[in-house]
Amino acid sequence: MQVQHDQEQKPEEDTPVDAKSEPLLPTSVPQVETLDDDPEEIFLNAIAEIDTQPLPPQQQQQAVYWPLAILTLLCLFSFAGGTAIALLTYPTVTIEVVP
């Protein structure tokens, strides 16, 4: 409660008592001089103002992790072999109707 009482007694030094809003003058706003209203030129001017960053350095090629490559190939060949065996040994039933 004491804090609120102290704040009420101290007037703000930075803010004027009678604050007024003033319009922003057009001379204070930096404007890009455009000679043409072409959208492409406006776009290129806007892109030219964007700060750029340097590209990251090239990364060295990573070595192949052979156990993972062998395991992946083993799974692929197992799937292909299992599919071939399933297609060759698919059971068929022949029903003959004898009159």
Secondary structure as UniProt FT lines:
FT   HELIX           2..9
FT   HELIX           26..28
FT   HELIX           39..48
FT   HELIX           66..88
//
